[in-house]
Amino acid sequence: MARVSKETAATHRSAMVRAASRLFRARGLDGVGVAEITRAAGLTHGGFYGHFASKEALAAEAIGAAFEEGRARLETRGLEAWLRGYLSRGHRDRPDEGCPLLAFPSPHARLPDEVAAELAGGAARLLDAVAERLPVLDGEDGESRARRAAALLATAIGGQILARALATADPALSDAVLTALRERLGPLDGGSAGAPSAGSSAKG
């Protein structure tokens, strides 16, 4: 069998990571198989293990890539616009493009150690990025600001999980949950982009 170039191998690996990132966010770790991932990437099943030791290894890398996408959007758009996008109908309706913290919420499904570690590490990095962008309150130290960031992000995650759970049976109530949470957001920063509309695309 002919060997592929390093450039081609890197392209194939990147394609699998992108495909896995979308599929895992949409359906969770157990809802996606290796064959479907490679097919979505436009590759054959046989080449998978030349890049990854297991589906779990790919999942960890895909989750890390999804977190980096979110952090890049946060840096580009600013905290307030990013949070409003997080609480949008677009984010609700496109889980495959959204925050990985919404993809693995069940406490009953134990994640493999390497996947759980990447999820925890990504959450910690995201919390740090949110805390860095919060305006400092009078007399507030770094620990207090970190707790405020954790409460803000947890509220956004919980609200979006609730909105997704309601979306099929009661879309109006789902919309109302997101609207109420966006209205509760006070001015958080200057933001480099305007606040997205309720139906903007999923950018968590």
PyMOL commands that place a pseudoatom at each C-alpha (Angstrom):
pseudoatom trace, name=CA, resn=MET, resi=1, chain=A, elem=C, hetatm=0, pos=[0.000, 0.000, 0.000]
pseudoatom trace, name=CA, resn=ALA, resi=2, chain=A, elem=C, hetatm=0, pos=[1.387, 3.395, -0.984]
pseudoatom trace, name=CA, resn=ARG, resi=3, chain=A, elem=C, hetatm=0, pos=[2.403, 5.649, 1.875]
pseudoatom trace, name=CA, resn=VAL, resi=4, chain=A, elem=C, hetatm=0, pos=[0.733, 9.044, 2.018]
pseudoatom trace, name=CA, resn=SER, resi=5, chain=A, elem=C, hetatm=0, pos=[2.724, 12.223, 2.505]
pseudoatom trace, name=CA, resn=LYS, resi=6, chain=A, elem=C, hetatm=0, pos=[2.930, 13.932, 5.869]
pseudoatom trace, name=CA, resn=GLU, resi=7, chain=A, elem=C, hetatm=0, pos=[0.784, 16.752, 4.492]
pseudoatom trace, name=CA, resn=THR, resi=8, chain=A, elem=C, hetatm=0, pos=[-1.915, 14.330, 3.336]
pseudoatom trace, name=CA, resn=ALA, resi=9, chain=A, elem=C, hetatm=0, pos=[-1.810, 12.458, 6.632]
pseudoatom trace, name=CA, resn=ALA, resi=10, chain=A, elem=C, hetatm=0, pos=[-2.223, 15.727, 8.537]
pseudoatom trace, name=CA, resn=THR, resi=11, chain=A, elem=C, hetatm=0, pos=[-5.153, 16.678, 6.303]
pseudoatom trace, name=CA, resn=HIS, resi=12, chain=A, elem=C, hetatm=0, pos=[-6.829, 13.312, 6.934]
pseudoatom trace, name=CA, resn=ARG, resi=13, chain=A, elem=C, hetatm=0, pos=[-6.319, 13.596, 10.684]
pseudoatom trace, name=CA, resn=SER, resi=14, chain=A, elem=C, hetatm=0, pos=[-7.737, 17.117, 10.730]
pseudoatom trace, name=CA, resn=ALA, resi=15, chain=A, elem=C, hetatm=0, pos=[-10.773, 15.992, 8.715]
pseudoatom trace, name=CA, resn=MET, resi=16, chain=A, elem=C, hetatm=0, pos=[-11.477, 13.214, 11.215]
pseudoatom trace, name=CA, resn=VAL, resi=17, chain=A, elem=C, hetatm=0, pos=[-11.140, 15.593, 14.166]
pseudoatom trace, name=CA, resn=ARG, resi=18, chain=A, elem=C, hetatm=0, pos=[-13.565, 18.065, 12.573]
pseudoatom trace, name=CA, resn=ALA, resi=19, chain=A, elem=C, hetatm=0, pos=[-16.084, 15.359, 11.725]
pseudoatom trace, name=CA, resn=ALA, resi=20, chain=A, elem=C, hetatm=0, pos=[-15.833, 13.788, 15.169]
pseudoatom trace, name=CA, resn=SER, resi=21, chain=A, elem=C, hetatm=0, pos=[-16.170, 17.154, 16.867]
pseudoatom trace, name=CA, resn=ARG, resi=22, chain=A, elem=C, hetatm=0, pos=[-19.474, 17.820, 15.087]
pseudoatom trace, name=CA, resn=LEU, resi=23, chain=A, elem=C, hetatm=0, pos=[-20.859, 14.307, 15.577]
pseudoatom trace, name=CA, resn=PHE, resi=24, chain=A, elem=C, hetatm=0, pos=[-19.903, 13.958, 19.243]
pseudoatom trace, name=CA, resn=ARG, resi=25, chain=A, elem=C, hetatm=0, pos=[-21.410, 17.342, 20.076]
pseudoatom trace, name=CA, resn=ALA, resi=26, chain=A, elem=C, hetatm=0, pos=[-24.616, 16.418, 18.251]
pseudoatom trace, name=CA, resn=ARG, resi=27, chain=A, elem=C, hetatm=0, pos=[-25.086, 12.891, 19.599]
pseudoatom trace, name=CA, resn=GLY, resi=28, chain=A, elem=C, hetatm=0, pos=[-22.641, 12.218, 22.416]
pseudoatom trace, name=CA, resn=LEU, resi=29, chain=A, elem=C, hetatm=0, pos=[-19.796, 9.748, 22.640]
pseudoatom trace, name=CA, resn=ASP, resi=30, chain=A, elem=C, hetatm=0, pos=[-21.884, 6.566, 22.602]
pseudoatom trace, name=CA, resn=GLY, resi=31, chain=A, elem=C, hetatm=0, pos=[-24.095, 7.731, 19.732]
pseudoatom trace, name=CA, resn=VAL, resi=32, chain=A, elem=C, hetatm=0, pos=[-21.312, 7.783, 17.123]
pseudoatom trace, name=CA, resn=GLY, resi=33, chain=A, elem=C, hetatm=0, pos=[-19.089, 5.016, 15.756]
pseudoatom trace, name=CA, resn=VAL, resi=34, chain=A, elem=C, hetatm=0, pos=[-15.690, 5.102, 14.110]
pseudoatom trace, name=CA, resn=ALA, resi=35, chain=A, elem=C, hetatm=0, pos=[-17.088, 4.079, 10.723]
pseudoatom trace, name=CA, resn=GLU, resi=36, chain=A, elem=C, hetatm=0, pos=[-19.520, 7.003, 10.710]
pseudoatom trace, name=CA, resn=ILE, resi=37, chain=A, elem=C, hetatm=0, pos=[-16.771, 9.438, 11.653]
pseudoatom trace, name=CA, resn=THR, resi=38, chain=A, elem=C, hetatm=0, pos=[-14.438, 8.328, 8.894]
pseudoatom trace, name=CA, resn=ARG, resi=39, chain=A, elem=C, hetatm=0, pos=[-17.304, 8.339, 6.395]
pseudoatom trace, name=CA, resn=ALA, resi=40, chain=A, elem=C, hetatm=0, pos=[-18.249, 11.897, 7.401]
pseudoatom trace, name=CA, resn=ALA, resi=41, chain=A, elem=C, hetatm=0, pos=[-14.601, 12.881, 6.938]
pseudoatom trace, name=CA, resn=GLY, resi=42, chain=A, elem=C, hetatm=0, pos=[-14.611, 11.393, 3.425]
pseudoatom trace, name=CA, resn=LEU, resi=43, chain=A, elem=C, hetatm=0, pos=[-12.136, 8.659, 4.389]
pseudoatom trace, name=CA, resn=THR, resi=44, chain=A, elem=C, hetatm=0, pos=[-12.130, 4.878, 4.740]
pseudoatom trace, name=CA, resn=HIS, resi=45, chain=A, elem=C, hetatm=0, pos=[-12.549, 3.082, 8.036]
pseudoatom trace, name=CA, resn=GLY, resi=46, chain=A, elem=C, hetatm=0, pos=[-9.265, 1.244, 7.601]
pseudoatom trace, name=CA, resn=GLY, resi=47, chain=A, elem=C, hetatm=0, pos=[-7.112, 4.352, 7.967]
pseudoatom trace, name=CA, resn=PHE, resi=48, chain=A, elem=C, hetatm=0, pos=[-8.496, 5.376, 11.334]
pseudoatom trace, name=CA, resn=TYR, resi=49, chain=A, elem=C, hetatm=0, pos=[-6.080, 3.461, 13.545]
pseudoatom trace, name=CA, resn=GLY, resi=50, chain=A, elem=C, hetatm=0, pos=[-3.115, 4.885, 11.711]
pseudoatom trace, name=CA, resn=HIS, resi=51, chain=A, elem=C, hetatm=0, pos=[-4.017, 8.199, 13.353]
pseudoatom trace, name=CA, resn=PHE, resi=52, chain=A, elem=C, hetatm=0, pos=[-5.710, 7.316, 16.655]
pseudoatom trace, name=CA, resn=ALA, resi=53, chain=A, elem=C, hetatm=0, pos=[-5.337, 4.486, 19.124]
pseudoatom trace, name=CA, resn=SER, resi=54, chain=A, elem=C, hetatm=0, pos=[-9.054, 4.471, 19.909]
pseudoatom trace, name=CA, resn=LYS, resi=55, chain=A, elem=C, hetatm=0, pos=[-12.326, 6.318, 19.471]
pseudoatom trace, name=CA, resn=GLU, resi=56, chain=A, elem=C, hetatm=0, pos=[-11.758, 7.775, 22.927]
pseudoatom trace, name=CA, resn=ALA, resi=57, chain=A, elem=C, hetatm=0, pos=[-8.413, 9.249, 21.876]
pseudoatom trace, name=CA, resn=LEU, resi=58, chain=A, elem=C, hetatm=0, pos=[-10.101, 10.913, 18.914]
pseudoatom trace, name=CA, resn=ALA, resi=59, chain=A, elem=C, hetatm=0, pos=[-12.935, 12.152, 21.149]
pseudoatom trace, name=CA, resn=ALA, resi=60, chain=A, elem=C, hetatm=0, pos=[-10.473, 13.819, 23.515]
pseudoatom trace, name=CA, resn=GLU, resi=61, chain=A, elem=C, hetatm=0, pos=[-8.764, 15.634, 20.641]
pseudoatom trace, name=CA, resn=ALA, resi=62, chain=A, elem=C, hetatm=0, pos=[-12.108, 16.583, 19.068]
pseudoatom trace, name=CA, resn=ILE, resi=63, chain=A, elem=C, hetatm=0, pos=[-13.383, 18.021, 22.358]
pseudoatom trace, name=CA, resn=GLY, resi=64, chain=A, elem=C, hetatm=0, pos=[-10.195, 20.037, 22.736]
pseudoatom trace, name=CA, resn=ALA, resi=65, chain=A, elem=C, hetatm=0, pos=[-10.642, 21.414, 19.217]
pseudoatom trace, name=CA, resn=ALA, resi=66, chain=A, elem=C, hetatm=0, pos=[-14.257, 22.378, 19.979]
pseudoatom trace, name=CA, resn=PHE, resi=67, chain=A, elem=C, hetatm=0, pos=[-13.171, 24.284, 23.076]
pseudoatom trace, name=CA, resn=GLU, resi=68, chain=A, elem=C, hetatm=0, pos=[-10.553, 26.158, 21.066]
pseudoatom trace, name=CA, resn=GLU, resi=69, chain=A, elem=C, hetatm=0, pos=[-13.221, 27.193, 18.556]
pseudoatom trace, name=CA, resn=GLY, resi=70, chain=A, elem=C, hetatm=0, pos=[-15.319, 28.601, 21.380]
pseudoatom trace, name=CA, resn=ARG, resi=71, chain=A, elem=C, hetatm=0, pos=[-12.419, 30.446, 22.975]
pseudoatom trace, name=CA, resn=ALA, resi=72, chain=A, elem=C, hetatm=0, pos=[-11.497, 31.969, 19.617]
pseudoatom trace, name=CA, resn=ARG, resi=73, chain=A, elem=C, hetatm=0, pos=[-15.058, 33.269, 19.231]
pseudoatom trace, name=CA, resn=LEU, resi=74, chain=A, elem=C, hetatm=0, pos=[-14.964, 34.671, 22.758]
pseudoatom trace, name=CA, resn=GLU, resi=75, chain=A, elem=C, hetatm=0, pos=[-11.725, 36.507, 22.017]
pseudoatom trace, name=CA, resn=THR, resi=76, chain=A, elem=C, hetatm=0, pos=[-13.070, 37.872, 18.724]
pseudoatom trace, name=CA, resn=ARG, resi=77, chain=A, elem=C, hetatm=0, pos=[-16.539, 38.903, 19.817]
pseudoatom trace, name=CA, resn=GLY, resi=78, chain=A, elem=C, hetatm=0, pos=[-16.123, 39.879, 23.447]
pseudoatom trace, name=CA, resn=LEU, resi=79, chain=A, elem=C, hetatm=0, pos=[-17.829, 38.404, 26.477]
pseudoatom trace, name=CA, resn=GLU, resi=80, chain=A, elem=C, hetatm=0, pos=[-21.280, 39.955, 26.207]
pseudoatom trace, name=CA, resn=ALA, resi=81, chain=A, elem=C, hetatm=0, pos=[-21.820, 39.105, 22.528]
pseudoatom trace, name=CA, resn=TRP, resi=82, chain=A, elem=C, hetatm=0, pos=[-20.411, 35.623, 23.100]
pseudoatom trace, name=CA, resn=LEU, resi=83, chain=A, elem=C, hetatm=0, pos=[-22.815, 34.951, 25.980]
pseudoatom trace, name=CA, resn=ARG, resi=84, chain=A, elem=C, hetatm=0, pos=[-25.775, 36.209, 23.991]
pseudoatom trace, name=CA, resn=GLY, resi=85, chain=A, elem=C, hetatm=0, pos=[-24.760, 33.880, 21.183]
pseudoatom trace, name=CA, resn=TYR, resi=86, chain=A, elem=C, hetatm=0, pos=[-24.483, 31.056, 23.706]
pseudoatom trace, name=CA, resn=LEU, resi=87, chain=A, elem=C, hetatm=0, pos=[-28.084, 31.761, 24.747]
pseudoatom trace, name=CA, resn=SER, resi=88, chain=A, elem=C, hetatm=0, pos=[-29.409, 32.011, 21.191]
pseudoatom trace, name=CA, resn=ARG, resi=89, chain=A, elem=C, hetatm=0, pos=[-31.847, 29.800, 19.305]
pseudoatom trace, name=CA, resn=GLY, resi=90, chain=A, elem=C, hetatm=0, pos=[-29.065, 29.143, 16.812]
pseudoatom trace, name=CA, resn=HIS, resi=91, chain=A, elem=C, hetatm=0, pos=[-26.895, 27.552, 19.494]
pseudoatom trace, name=CA, resn=ARG, resi=92, chain=A, elem=C, hetatm=0, pos=[-29.887, 25.598, 20.743]
pseudoatom trace, name=CA, resn=ASP, resi=93, chain=A, elem=C, hetatm=0, pos=[-30.731, 24.262, 17.294]
pseudoatom trace, name=CA, resn=ARG, resi=94, chain=A, elem=C, hetatm=0, pos=[-27.196, 23.435, 16.121]
pseudoatom trace, name=CA, resn=PRO, resi=95, chain=A, elem=C, hetatm=0, pos=[-25.574, 21.354, 18.856]
pseudoatom trace, name=CA, resn=ASP, resi=96, chain=A, elem=C, hetatm=0, pos=[-23.041, 20.032, 16.351]
pseudoatom trace, name=CA, resn=GLU, resi=97, chain=A, elem=C, hetatm=0, pos=[-21.496, 23.523, 16.230]
pseudoatom trace, name=CA, resn=GLY, resi=98, chain=A, elem=C, hetatm=0, pos=[-21.919, 24.376, 19.890]
pseudoatom trace, name=CA, resn=CYS, resi=99, chain=A, elem=C, hetatm=0, pos=[-20.256, 24.116, 23.251]
pseudoatom trace, name=CA, resn=PRO, resi=100, chain=A, elem=C, hetatm=0, pos=[-18.924, 20.657, 24.169]
pseudoatom trace, name=CA, resn=LEU, resi=101, chain=A, elem=C, hetatm=0, pos=[-20.031, 21.212, 27.779]
pseudoatom trace, name=CA, resn=LEU, resi=102, chain=A, elem=C, hetatm=0, pos=[-23.609, 20.793, 26.535]
pseudoatom trace, name=CA, resn=ALA, resi=103, chain=A, elem=C, hetatm=0, pos=[-22.866, 17.468, 24.858]
pseudoatom trace, name=CA, resn=PHE, resi=104, chain=A, elem=C, hetatm=0, pos=[-21.980, 15.414, 27.936]
pseudoatom trace, name=CA, resn=PRO, resi=105, chain=A, elem=C, hetatm=0, pos=[-24.257, 16.619, 30.736]
pseudoatom trace, name=CA, resn=SER, resi=106, chain=A, elem=C, hetatm=0, pos=[-25.510, 13.298, 32.118]
pseudoatom trace, name=CA, resn=PRO, resi=107, chain=A, elem=C, hetatm=0, pos=[-24.043, 12.317, 35.515]
pseudoatom trace, name=CA, resn=HIS, resi=108, chain=A, elem=C, hetatm=0, pos=[-25.111, 8.722, 34.831]
pseudoatom trace, name=CA, resn=ALA, resi=109, chain=A, elem=C, hetatm=0, pos=[-22.869, 8.216, 31.802]
pseudoatom trace, name=CA, resn=ARG, resi=110, chain=A, elem=C, hetatm=0, pos=[-19.275, 7.832, 32.970]
pseudoatom trace, name=CA, resn=LEU, resi=111, chain=A, elem=C, hetatm=0, pos=[-16.865, 9.164, 30.404]
pseudoatom trace, name=CA, resn=PRO, resi=112, chain=A, elem=C, hetatm=0, pos=[-13.533, 7.474, 29.664]
pseudoatom trace, name=CA, resn=ASP, resi=113, chain=A, elem=C, hetatm=0, pos=[-10.737, 9.045, 31.709]
pseudoatom trace, name=CA, resn=GLU, resi=114, chain=A, elem=C, hetatm=0, pos=[-8.998, 10.757, 28.789]
pseudoatom trace, name=CA, resn=VAL, resi=115, chain=A, elem=C, hetatm=0, pos=[-12.264, 12.251, 27.542]
pseudoatom trace, name=CA, resn=ALA, resi=116, chain=A, elem=C, hetatm=0, pos=[-13.296, 13.400, 31.011]
pseudoatom trace, name=CA, resn=ALA, resi=117, chain=A, elem=C, hetatm=0, pos=[-9.862, 14.960, 31.529]
pseudoatom trace, name=CA, resn=GLU, resi=118, chain=A, elem=C, hetatm=0, pos=[-10.098, 16.923, 28.270]
pseudoatom trace, name=CA, resn=LEU, resi=119, chain=A, elem=C, hetatm=0, pos=[-13.612, 18.072, 29.125]
pseudoatom trace, name=CA, resn=ALA, resi=120, chain=A, elem=C, hetatm=0, pos=[-12.477, 19.260, 32.554]
pseudoatom trace, name=CA, resn=GLY, resi=121, chain=A, elem=C, hetatm=0, pos=[-9.388, 20.948, 31.159]
pseudoatom trace, name=CA, resn=GLY, resi=122, chain=A, elem=C, hetatm=0, pos=[-11.374, 22.696, 28.448]
pseudoatom trace, name=CA, resn=ALA, resi=123, chain=A, elem=C, hetatm=0, pos=[-13.923, 23.881, 31.001]
pseudoatom trace, name=CA, resn=ALA, resi=124, chain=A, elem=C, hetatm=0, pos=[-11.153, 25.268, 33.205]
pseudoatom trace, name=CA, resn=ARG, resi=125, chain=A, elem=C, hetatm=0, pos=[-9.585, 27.158, 30.300]
pseudoatom trace, name=CA, resn=LEU, resi=126, chain=A, elem=C, hetatm=0, pos=[-12.964, 28.540, 29.258]
pseudoatom trace, name=CA, resn=LEU, resi=127, chain=A, elem=C, hetatm=0, pos=[-13.721, 29.674, 32.806]
pseudoatom trace, name=CA, resn=ASP, resi=128, chain=A, elem=C, hetatm=0, pos=[-10.365, 31.454, 32.949]
pseudoatom trace, name=CA, resn=ALA, resi=129, chain=A, elem=C, hetatm=0, pos=[-11.116, 33.206, 29.650]
pseudoatom trace, name=CA, resn=VAL, resi=130, chain=A, elem=C, hetatm=0, pos=[-14.531, 34.334, 30.911]
pseudoatom trace, name=CA, resn=ALA, resi=131, chain=A, elem=C, hetatm=0, pos=[-13.082, 35.553, 34.209]
pseudoatom trace, name=CA, resn=GLU, resi=132, chain=A, elem=C, hetatm=0, pos=[-10.378, 37.536, 32.422]
pseudoatom trace, name=CA, resn=ARG, resi=133, chain=A, elem=C, hetatm=0, pos=[-13.061, 39.429, 30.500]
pseudoatom trace, name=CA, resn=LEU, resi=134, chain=A, elem=C, hetatm=0, pos=[-15.367, 40.234, 33.393]
pseudoatom trace, name=CA, resn=PRO, resi=135, chain=A, elem=C, hetatm=0, pos=[-15.144, 43.817, 34.607]
pseudoatom trace, name=CA, resn=VAL, resi=136, chain=A, elem=C, hetatm=0, pos=[-13.514, 43.952, 38.030]
pseudoatom trace, name=CA, resn=LEU, resi=137, chain=A, elem=C, hetatm=0, pos=[-15.896, 44.996, 40.775]
pseudoatom trace, name=CA, resn=ASP, resi=138, chain=A, elem=C, hetatm=0, pos=[-14.757, 47.311, 43.573]
pseudoatom trace, name=CA, resn=GLY, resi=139, chain=A, elem=C, hetatm=0, pos=[-12.836, 45.324, 46.161]
pseudoatom trace, name=CA, resn=GLU, resi=140, chain=A, elem=C, hetatm=0, pos=[-13.055, 42.081, 44.165]
pseudoatom trace, name=CA, resn=ASP, resi=141, chain=A, elem=C, hetatm=0, pos=[-10.069, 39.740, 44.173]
pseudoatom trace, name=CA, resn=GLY, resi=142, chain=A, elem=C, hetatm=0, pos=[-9.192, 37.126, 41.588]
pseudoatom trace, name=CA, resn=GLU, resi=143, chain=A, elem=C, hetatm=0, pos=[-10.857, 34.288, 43.469]
pseudoatom trace, name=CA, resn=SER, resi=144, chain=A, elem=C, hetatm=0, pos=[-14.145, 36.163, 43.740]
pseudoatom trace, name=CA, resn=ARG, resi=145, chain=A, elem=C, hetatm=0, pos=[-14.080, 37.018, 40.052]
pseudoatom trace, name=CA, resn=ALA, resi=146, chain=A, elem=C, hetatm=0, pos=[-13.403, 33.355, 39.193]
pseudoatom trace, name=CA, resn=ARG, resi=147, chain=A, elem=C, hetatm=0, pos=[-16.464, 32.339, 41.231]
pseudoatom trace, name=CA, resn=ARG, resi=148, chain=A, elem=C, hetatm=0, pos=[-18.550, 34.958, 39.438]
pseudoatom trace, name=CA, resn=ALA, resi=149, chain=A, elem=C, hetatm=0, pos=[-17.367, 33.598, 36.089]
pseudoatom trace, name=CA, resn=ALA, resi=150, chain=A, elem=C, hetatm=0, pos=[-18.265, 30.054, 37.171]
pseudoatom trace, name=CA, resn=ALA, resi=151, chain=A, elem=C, hetatm=0, pos=[-21.771, 31.134, 38.197]
pseudoatom trace, name=CA, resn=LEU, resi=152, chain=A, elem=C, hetatm=0, pos=[-22.277, 33.012, 34.926]
pseudoatom trace, name=CA, resn=LEU, resi=153, chain=A, elem=C, hetatm=0, pos=[-21.133, 30.125, 32.748]
pseudoatom trace, name=CA, resn=ALA, resi=154, chain=A, elem=C, hetatm=0, pos=[-23.086, 27.548, 34.771]
pseudoatom trace, name=CA, resn=THR, resi=155, chain=A, elem=C, hetatm=0, pos=[-26.241, 29.637, 34.361]
pseudoatom trace, name=CA, resn=ALA, resi=156, chain=A, elem=C, hetatm=0, pos=[-25.724, 29.837, 30.595]
pseudoatom trace, name=CA, resn=ILE, resi=157, chain=A, elem=C, hetatm=0, pos=[-25.059, 26.086, 30.330]
pseudoatom trace, name=CA, resn=GLY, resi=158, chain=A, elem=C, hetatm=0, pos=[-28.064, 25.155, 32.450]
pseudoatom trace, name=CA, resn=GLY, resi=159, chain=A, elem=C, hetatm=0, pos=[-30.332, 27.536, 30.575]
pseudoatom trace, name=CA, resn=GLN, resi=160, chain=A, elem=C, hetatm=0, pos=[-29.264, 26.177, 27.201]
pseudoatom trace, name=CA, resn=ILE, resi=161, chain=A, elem=C, hetatm=0, pos=[-29.710, 22.562, 28.360]
pseudoatom trace, name=CA, resn=LEU, resi=162, chain=A, elem=C, hetatm=0, pos=[-33.237, 23.425, 29.526]
pseudoatom trace, name=CA, resn=ALA, resi=163, chain=A, elem=C, hetatm=0, pos=[-34.006, 25.237, 26.271]
pseudoatom trace, name=CA, resn=ARG, resi=164, chain=A, elem=C, hetatm=0, pos=[-32.879, 22.234, 24.231]
pseudoatom trace, name=CA, resn=ALA, resi=165, chain=A, elem=C, hetatm=0, pos=[-34.935, 19.861, 26.369]
pseudoatom trace, name=CA, resn=LEU, resi=166, chain=A, elem=C, hetatm=0, pos=[-38.071, 21.961, 25.742]
pseudoatom trace, name=CA, resn=ALA, resi=167, chain=A, elem=C, hetatm=0, pos=[-37.476, 22.812, 22.104]
pseudoatom trace, name=CA, resn=THR, resi=168, chain=A, elem=C, hetatm=0, pos=[-39.422, 19.977, 20.485]
pseudoatom trace, name=CA, resn=ALA, resi=169, chain=A, elem=C, hetatm=0, pos=[-42.439, 19.764, 22.815]
pseudoatom trace, name=CA, resn=ASP, resi=170, chain=A, elem=C, hetatm=0, pos=[-42.810, 23.470, 23.592]
pseudoatom trace, name=CA, resn=PRO, resi=171, chain=A, elem=C, hetatm=0, pos=[-40.687, 25.699, 21.347]
pseudoatom trace, name=CA, resn=ALA, resi=172, chain=A, elem=C, hetatm=0, pos=[-42.339, 28.864, 22.652]
pseudoatom trace, name=CA, resn=LEU, resi=173, chain=A, elem=C, hetatm=0, pos=[-41.343, 28.052, 26.224]
pseudoatom trace, name=CA, resn=SER, resi=174, chain=A, elem=C, hetatm=0, pos=[-37.852, 27.130, 25.042]
pseudoatom trace, name=CA, resn=ASP, resi=175, chain=A, elem=C, hetatm=0, pos=[-37.555, 30.526, 23.339]
pseudoatom trace, name=CA, resn=ALA, resi=176, chain=A, elem=C, hetatm=0, pos=[-38.855, 32.228, 26.487]
pseudoatom trace, name=CA, resn=VAL, resi=177, chain=A, elem=C, hetatm=0, pos=[-36.152, 30.606, 28.614]
pseudoatom trace, name=CA, resn=LEU, resi=178, chain=A, elem=C, hetatm=0, pos=[-33.424, 31.897, 26.301]
pseudoatom trace, name=CA, resn=THR, resi=179, chain=A, elem=C, hetatm=0, pos=[-34.985, 35.347, 26.060]
pseudoatom trace, name=CA, resn=ALA, resi=180, chain=A, elem=C, hetatm=0, pos=[-35.281, 35.647, 29.839]
pseudoatom trace, name=CA, resn=LEU, resi=181, chain=A, elem=C, hetatm=0, pos=[-31.642, 34.703, 30.355]
pseudoatom trace, name=CA, resn=ARG, resi=182, chain=A, elem=C, hetatm=0, pos=[-30.418, 37.132, 27.707]
pseudoatom trace, name=CA, resn=GLU, resi=183, chain=A, elem=C, hetatm=0, pos=[-32.461, 39.880, 29.342]
pseudoatom trace, name=CA, resn=ARG, resi=184, chain=A, elem=C, hetatm=0, pos=[-30.863, 39.092, 32.702]
pseudoatom trace, name=CA, resn=LEU, resi=185, chain=A, elem=C, hetatm=0, pos=[-27.391, 39.695, 31.290]
pseudoatom trace, name=CA, resn=GLY, resi=186, chain=A, elem=C, hetatm=0, pos=[-26.216, 43.122, 32.268]
pseudoatom trace, name=CA, resn=PRO, resi=187, chain=A, elem=C, hetatm=0, pos=[-23.539, 44.972, 30.306]
pseudoatom trace, name=CA, resn=LEU, resi=188, chain=A, elem=C, hetatm=0, pos=[-20.435, 42.850, 30.701]
pseudoatom trace, name=CA, resn=ASP, resi=189, chain=A, elem=C, hetatm=0, pos=[-17.871, 44.397, 28.391]
pseudoatom trace, name=CA, resn=GLY, resi=190, chain=A, elem=C, hetatm=0, pos=[-17.420, 46.646, 25.434]
pseudoatom trace, name=CA, resn=GLY, resi=191, chain=A, elem=C, hetatm=0, pos=[-17.553, 43.663, 23.045]
pseudoatom trace, name=CA, resn=SER, resi=192, chain=A, elem=C, hetatm=0, pos=[-15.950, 43.850, 19.626]
pseudoatom trace, name=CA, resn=ALA, resi=193, chain=A, elem=C, hetatm=0, pos=[-19.181, 42.869, 17.898]
pseudoatom trace, name=CA, resn=GLY, resi=194, chain=A, elem=C, hetatm=0, pos=[-22.817, 43.664, 18.384]
pseudoatom trace, name=CA, resn=ALA, resi=195, chain=A, elem=C, hetatm=0, pos=[-25.027, 41.292, 20.332]
pseudoatom trace, name=CA, resn=PRO, resi=196, chain=A, elem=C, hetatm=0, pos=[-26.347, 38.599, 18.017]
pseudoatom trace, name=CA, resn=SER, resi=197, chain=A, elem=C, hetatm=0, pos=[-30.063, 38.150, 17.506]
pseudoatom trace, name=CA, resn=ALA, resi=198, chain=A, elem=C, hetatm=0, pos=[-31.990, 35.374, 19.206]
pseudoatom trace, name=CA, resn=GLY, resi=199, chain=A, elem=C, hetatm=0, pos=[-31.777, 33.256, 16.094]
pseudoatom trace, name=CA, resn=SER, resi=200, chain=A, elem=C, hetatm=0, pos=[-28.093, 33.722, 15.325]
pseudoatom trace, name=CA, resn=SER, resi=201, chain=A, elem=C, hetatm=0, pos=[-25.980, 30.728, 14.448]
pseudoatom trace, name=CA, resn=ALA, resi=202, chain=A, elem=C, hetatm=0, pos=[-24.643, 28.386, 17.099]
pseudoatom trace, name=CA, resn=LYS, resi=203, chain=A, elem=C, hetatm=0, pos=[-21.452, 29.776, 18.543]
pseudoatom trace, name=CA, resn=GLY, resi=204, chain=A, elem=C, hetatm=0, pos=[-20.892, 28.478, 22.039]
for i in range(1, 204): cmd.bond("trace and resi %d" % i, "trace and resi %d" % (i + 1))
show_as sticks, trace
zoom trace
